[in-house]
Amino acid sequence: MTAAEPSRVISAEVPGAPAGTGQTGQGPDNGQSGQSGQSGQGADSADSGRRPDGEAAPAPEPSARRWGSAVLTVCAAGWLAFTVAHALLTGRVWWWVLPDMVPPPVYLLLPLLILAAMGAAYALRRPPRSRAGRTALACTLSALVLGVPDSGINFHALTGGDRQSTAHPLHVVSWNTLFWHQDEDPDHFYDYLTSMEADVYLLQEYMVQGEDGPVAVDDTARLRAEFPGYTLVARGELLTLTRLPVVAQRVLTASPMEPLTPWADYWDVRVLRTDLLAGGRTVSFYNVHIADPFDLGQSPLTTGFYTAVHQLSAYREAQWRVLREDLAGNPHPVVVSGALNTLPSMGELRHLAPLRDAARASTSLYPVSFAVRGAWLWRLDATYVSPDVRVSSFGLRGPDGLSTHKAQRMTIGLGE
């Protein structure tokens, strides 16, 4: 063969071999022909869903499934981290006040929503990847266990409320009036109060709003006319009305700094204790209005908002402290009620241990007392009682347009 002569390829058919997969003879085109045969096998394997060695090739994981797994895992782990941070920080550091404002039912509903999303994924036969699914499930269940006690849900309502019978019932009303009747019809205001016919009224914001802040009000003449036979005990913005004999009274003062507005008592007097004689025993009623956690009139995007939060936190801490210390030394049955400005999920309620939430006697699954722009999502008003005080009923009455707070109404008595 000369250099100019073209090479010849001689193919020999192998017995038993499939058509189109022959062995080639030697020559410069031999490698290409072999590769072509292997490529044909590879194409056939891909088309048949099998590897060249005959094993089934795994189906590629859909991108939607990968994204779904990632989203579920991130949501579950992120909410668990938030729940743990809340448990560690609430009531201990002043700057956690905004996360504290999350409506408490979210601690129950969000984990349930994540679990529902996982269940839907399995129902649609698109479950998350096994490792991601296990991680998301573990995080969600952990967050649920940690969050249920902070959810504000009154599970006693499922069985009609935790009601206790009383031999000598007392009817008690506790209400934040929101600047008394400054912008309302006084007759409407007093009709609302007297219609509840309570033995004890614990009223907050017995005051009006002036140009430089809250200002004391004197409505004694109208009060005596509307509540004949009642004793009036007032100090600062707190007013207690009762037709029971008054044994003693005490003002619990907390002054952590200079008052933020001219009327000092508005800031320094937030707990008024009145000891009353009921059923032959002395019962201590604490009329309480803890300072707001933040100033609704300022934007969270300004430094002034956080300055106010820090200052108000100092007042709140001082007010909780004097209340806790007085409770610790009080041998009588106690009722602590008012505008606590503290959600069921907030850590400051530790100061009231071992008192019991009177709302356990409510038939409402989620009792709420405070609205922002018509949205009733928060419970800032509450009543706590000592173990020897029985609560036979508890409810929240709408304010009839007079306030942004509902009135707490309860029937209580003493154990034997």
C-alpha positions as a printed Julia matrix, in Angstrom:
416×3 Matrix{Float64}:
   0.0     0.0     0.0
   1.43    3.34   -1.0
   1.04    6.55    0.99
  -1.31    7.92   -1.62
  -3.61    4.88   -1.53
  -6.63    5.27    0.66
  -7.0     2.83    3.51
  -9.72    0.2     3.36
 -11.88   -0.76    6.32
 -12.96   -4.34    6.47
 -15.82   -5.05    8.84
 -16.66   -8.49    9.99
 -20.05   -9.3    11.43
 -19.87  -11.08   14.75
 -22.26  -13.96   15.1
 -24.96  -13.27   17.69
 -24.28   -9.57   17.82
 -27.15   -7.16   17.25
 -27.33   -5.42   13.98
 -25.5    -2.1    13.9
 -22.98   -3.09   16.59
 -20.19   -4.68   14.64
 -16.5    -4.94   15.4
 -14.23   -2.99   13.11
 -10.94   -4.03   11.68
  -7.7    -2.25   12.25
  -7.12    1.12   10.7
  -7.16    4.79   11.52
 -10.98    4.82   11.74
 -11.13    1.97   14.22
 -11.3     4.12   17.38
 -14.01    6.33   16.02
 -16.13    3.36   15.07
 -15.74    1.87   18.54
 -16.69    5.15   20.16
 -19.69    5.37   17.89
 -20.83    1.94   19.01
 -20.41    2.83   22.69
 -22.24    6.09   22.11
 -25.14    4.21   20.64
 -25.25    1.98   23.71
 -25.19    5.02   25.97
 -28.04    6.62   24.08
 -30.05    3.43   24.28
 -29.36    3.23   28.05
 -30.49    6.8    28.59
 -33.62    6.22   26.57
 -34.45    3.11   28.58
 -33.83    4.77   32.01
 -30.97    2.36   32.81
 -27.28    2.77   33.39
 -24.82    1.1    30.96
 -24.3    -1.62   33.59
 -27.99   -2.48   33.45
 -29.09   -0.89   36.76
 -32.01    1.57   36.88
 -30.88    5.2    36.9
 -32.34    7.37   39.71
 -34.92    9.89   38.58
 -33.68   13.48   38.86
 -35.12   15.32   41.88
 -37.58   18.01   40.79
 -36.39   21.53   41.56
 -39.78   22.36   43.12
 -39.27   19.6    45.69
 -35.8    20.88   46.56
 -37.14   24.41   46.99
 -40.09   23.2    49.06
 -37.81   21.26   51.37
 -35.56   24.28   51.83
 -38.45   26.64   52.57
 -40.01   24.3    55.15
 -36.68   23.74   56.87
 -35.81   27.44   56.97
 -39.26   28.39   58.31
 -39.23   25.69   60.98
 -35.66   26.39   62.12
 -36.18   30.16   62.01
 -39.33   30.03   64.12
 -37.68   27.72   66.64
 -34.79   30.17   66.93
 -37.25   33.04   67.51
 -39.18   31.04   70.13
 -35.99   30.15   72.0
 -34.77   33.77   71.86
 -38.13   34.95   73.17
 -38.01   32.52   76.1
 -34.51   33.74   77.0
 -35.0    37.5    76.48
 -38.61   38.46   77.26
 -38.9    40.4    80.48
 -35.12   40.5    80.84
 -33.9    43.03   78.26
 -35.67   46.25   77.33
 -34.96   46.06   73.58
 -37.04   42.88   73.1
 -40.22   44.94   73.39
 -41.14   44.9    69.7
 -40.83   41.1    69.29
 -42.84   40.88   72.53
 -45.78   42.47   70.7
 -46.34   39.43   68.44
 -49.97   38.38   69.05
 -49.62   35.37   71.39
 -51.73   32.92   69.3
 -48.97   33.02   66.69
 -46.89   30.81   69.01
 -49.49   28.09   68.49
 -50.76   28.8    65.0
 -47.47   29.16   63.11
 -46.08   25.72   64.08
 -49.47   24.2    63.23
 -49.34   25.95   59.85
 -45.9    24.5    59.13
 -47.1    21.03   60.13
 -50.11   21.47   57.83
 -47.8    22.43   54.95
 -45.73   19.3    55.54
 -48.87   17.17   55.61
 -50.07   18.71   52.34
 -46.73   17.95   50.72
 -47.06   14.28   51.65
 -50.69   14.2    50.51
 -49.65   15.54   47.1
 -46.88   12.9    46.95
 -44.23   15.59   46.98
 -42.77   15.11   50.44
 -39.66   17.0    51.5
 -36.34   15.2    51.29
 -35.93   12.78   54.16
 -33.23   14.67   56.04
 -34.87   18.05   55.49
 -38.24   16.62   56.51
 -36.88   15.21   59.76
 -35.16   18.5    60.59
 -38.26   20.57   59.84
 -40.47   18.25   61.89
 -38.13   18.28   64.9
 -37.83   22.09   64.84
 -41.57   22.59   64.45
 -42.53   20.25   67.28
 -39.92   21.83   69.57
 -41.23   25.33   68.8
 -44.79   24.13   69.42
 -43.93   22.7    72.85
 -42.09   25.89   73.84
 -44.74   28.23   72.42
 -48.05   26.76   73.61
 -47.72   28.2    77.17
 -47.17   31.67   75.62
 -50.07   31.44   73.17
 -52.66   33.07   75.44
 -55.12   30.33   74.55
 -57.53   29.54   77.37
 -57.81   25.77   76.97
 -60.13   25.68   80.0
 -62.79   27.21   77.74
 -63.03   23.86   75.93
 -64.66   22.43   79.07
 -66.73   25.5    79.95
 -64.06   27.35   81.94
 -62.29   26.59   85.21
 -65.12   27.82   87.43
 -65.15   27.48   91.19
 -68.21   27.81   93.38
 -68.32   30.56   96.01
 -70.48   30.89   99.12
 -70.33   34.7    99.33
 -69.84   36.02   95.77
 -68.37   39.44   95.09
 -68.85   41.19   91.76
 -65.7    42.99   90.61
 -65.13   45.27   87.59
 -61.71   46.4    86.39
 -61.46   48.88   83.52
 -59.0    51.27   81.87
 -61.3    54.22   81.11
 -58.93   55.95   78.64
 -58.87   59.54   79.95
 -62.09   59.19   81.94
 -64.92   60.79   79.94
 -62.83   63.63   78.49
 -64.1    63.26   74.92
 -67.29   61.37   75.67
 -70.78   62.05   76.96
 -70.54   61.9    80.8
 -74.05   60.44   81.07
 -73.16   57.63   78.67
 -69.95   57.03   80.63
 -71.7    56.74   83.99
 -74.55   54.66   82.58
 -71.94   52.2    81.36
 -70.25   52.02   84.77
 -73.35   51.77   86.93
 -75.01   49.18   84.71
 -72.38   46.63   85.79
 -73.46   46.89   89.45
 -70.17   45.78   90.96
 -69.24   45.55   94.6
 -65.72   46.71   93.74
 -64.59   48.89   90.83
 -60.89   49.1    89.99
 -60.56   51.96   87.5
 -57.47   53.27   85.72
 -56.84   56.57   83.93
 -58.95   58.67   86.27
 -57.48   61.73   84.53
 -57.63   63.85   81.38
 -55.07   64.67   78.72
 -53.61   68.17   78.85
 -51.22   70.05   76.61
 -48.17   68.85   78.55
 -49.38   65.35   79.34
 -51.86   63.72   81.73
 -53.61   65.96   84.27
 -55.44   65.0    87.47
 -59.22   65.19   87.45
 -61.69   65.67   90.3
 -65.08   64.12   89.55
 -65.88   63.39   93.21
 -69.3    65.05   93.28
 -70.59   63.1    90.27
 -69.07   59.85   91.6
 -70.83   60.22   94.98
 -74.1    60.94   93.21
 -73.79   57.93   90.91
 -72.42   55.52   93.56
 -74.22   56.27   96.84
 -72.94   54.17   99.73
 -69.58   53.52   98.04
 -66.2    54.49   99.46
 -63.85   56.28   97.06
 -60.12   55.6    97.3
 -58.05   57.57   94.79
 -54.41   58.37   94.21
 -52.76   59.5    91.01
 -54.74   58.11   88.08
 -56.06   55.11   90.06
 -59.55   55.01   91.54
 -61.1    52.22   93.61
 -64.82   52.3    94.4
 -66.28   49.83   96.9
 -69.32   49.25   99.03
 -67.34   46.9   101.26
 -65.72   48.19  104.48
 -62.23   49.57  103.89
 -59.71   48.16  106.36
 -56.57   49.86  105.05
 -55.02   51.39  101.96
 -51.49   51.72  100.71
 -49.85   53.47   97.78
 -46.91   51.64   96.24
 -44.59   54.29   94.82
 -41.94   53.63   92.18
 -39.72   56.56   91.13
 -36.79   55.28   89.04
 -36.15   58.7    87.41
 -37.47   62.21   87.05
 -41.1    62.22   85.83
 -41.39   62.47   82.06
 -44.27   64.98   82.32
 -45.2    67.57   84.98
 -47.72   65.46   86.94
 -45.37   63.26   88.99
 -48.02   60.96   90.49
 -49.0    59.78   87.02
 -45.58   58.16   86.7
 -44.75   57.29   90.3
 -48.08   55.86   91.48
 -49.16   52.86   89.44
 -50.19   50.44   92.2
 -52.95   51.24   94.72
 -53.64   48.59   97.35
 -56.96   48.64   99.21
 -57.71   46.06  101.93
 -61.41   45.28  102.17
 -63.46   43.24  104.61
 -65.28   40.46  102.76
 -66.99   37.51  104.42
 -65.28   38.23  107.71
 -61.8    38.18  106.13
 -59.48   40.86  104.8
 -58.88   40.73  101.06
 -56.26   42.92   99.36
 -57.28   44.45   96.04
 -54.41   45.81   93.95
 -55.49   48.4    91.38
 -52.64   48.32   88.85
 -51.66   50.26   85.74
 -48.17   49.26   84.57
 -46.51   51.78   82.23
 -46.87   51.25   78.49
 -44.07   49.21   76.88
 -43.6    51.84   74.17
 -44.99   55.14   72.9
 -47.59   54.55   70.19
 -47.19   58.16   69.1
 -43.63   57.65   67.84
 -42.37   55.76   64.82
 -40.09   52.73   65.35
 -37.9    54.24   62.62
 -36.82   57.1    64.91
 -34.27   57.14   67.73
 -36.84   58.83   69.96
 -38.95   55.69   69.89
 -36.16   53.56   71.4
 -35.22   56.26   73.9
 -38.82   56.19   75.12
 -38.8    52.37   75.21
 -35.71   52.44   77.43
 -37.22   55.0    79.8
 -40.58   53.23   80.0
 -38.79   49.95   80.64
 -37.19   51.48   83.73
 -40.63   52.48   85.03
 -42.11   49.08   84.24
 -39.32   47.27   86.05
 -39.67   49.51   89.13
 -43.47   49.11   89.2
 -43.29   45.33   88.9
 -40.66   45.25   91.66
 -42.69   47.18   94.25
 -45.74   45.07   93.45
 -43.81   41.81   93.81
 -42.24   42.89   97.09
 -45.59   43.9    98.58
 -47.23   40.66   97.47
 -44.42   38.66   99.07
 -45.15   40.2   102.48
 -48.95   40.16  102.27
 -50.63   37.42  104.37
 -54.13   38.11  103.01
 -55.93   36.72   99.97
 -55.11   38.98   97.03
 -56.65   40.18   93.78
 -54.3    41.93   91.34
 -56.18   43.56   88.48
 -55.93   46.34   85.95
 -54.16   47.44   82.8
 -51.0    45.4    83.18
 -49.9    46.31   79.63
 -48.33   42.89   79.52
 -49.27   40.14   77.08
 -49.68   36.51   78.25
 -46.44   35.74   76.41
 -44.32   38.37   78.17
 -41.8    37.48   80.84
 -42.85   40.18   83.34
 -45.73   37.96   84.42
 -43.16   35.92   86.35
 -43.48   38.61   89.03
 -47.01   37.38   89.76
 -46.14   33.76   90.47
 -47.79   31.8    92.08
 -50.99   33.78   91.46
 -53.61   32.28   89.1
 -55.03   33.9    85.98
 -58.72   34.65   86.6
 -59.42   34.31   82.87
 -59.23   30.55   83.29
 -62.89   30.82   84.32
 -63.77   32.44   81.0
 -65.65   30.62   78.26
 -63.61   32.47   75.63
 -60.84   30.48   73.97
 -58.81   33.63   73.4
 -59.94   36.52   75.64
 -58.71   39.84   74.26
 -59.09   43.25   75.89
 -57.27   45.8    73.73
 -57.69   47.01   70.17
 -55.5    48.96   67.77
 -57.54   50.56   64.96
 -60.38   48.18   65.59
 -58.27   45.01   65.62
 -58.87   43.13   68.89
 -55.7    41.01   68.96
 -54.1    41.66   72.33
 -54.88   41.09   75.98
 -53.22   43.86   77.96
 -55.72   43.86   80.83
 -55.73   40.95   83.25
 -56.6    39.78   86.76
 -54.58   37.4    88.92
 -55.71   35.92   92.23
 -54.11   33.99   95.07
 -54.95   30.29   95.52
 -57.48   30.99   98.28
 -59.57   33.25   96.01
 -62.16   31.39   93.93
 -63.37   32.66   90.56
 -66.82   31.52   89.51
 -67.1    33.64   86.36
 -64.96   35.91   84.19
 -65.81   37.91   81.1
 -64.83   40.94   79.05
 -67.41   43.57   78.17
 -67.02   45.8    75.13
 -66.33   49.47   75.95
 -69.31   50.87   74.0
 -66.99   53.28   72.21
 -65.71   54.81   75.45
 -62.23   53.26   75.48
 -59.85   51.04   73.57
 -59.96   48.64   76.53
 -62.7    46.19   77.42
 -63.92   46.0    81.0
 -63.05   42.91   83.01
 -66.03   41.51   84.9
 -65.71   38.69   87.39
 -67.43   37.01   90.3
 -65.09   35.89   93.05
 -65.22   34.53   96.59
 -63.07   32.98   99.25
 -62.38   29.32   99.9
 -63.35   27.71  103.16
